[in-house]
C-alpha cells in the first residue's frame, strides 16, 4: 500500500469533505427516493459514511460501507 494514500486521506481531508458530501448525498437520495424504492445501500469507498448516513435518514434500514485501511473504520455519527 502506498504511504501517499495515508497522507492524502488524513483527518483534515475528512473534516473538509464531510459537510459537502453529506449535503450531496441528501440531495441525491431525495431525488431518487420516489423513483426507486430501496431499503438497503452498499457503498464501496465509503470514507466516513456520509452517503450511508443520508440513506438511513431517507429510510434505508440496512447499510454497508467498505473503505481502505487509511480510514481506520471511523464513521460519522
ABEGO torsion letter per residue (X at the ends): XBAAAAAABBAAAAAAAAAAAAAAAAAAAAAAAAABBBABBBBBGAEAGAAAAAAAAAGBABBBBBBBAAAGGBBBX
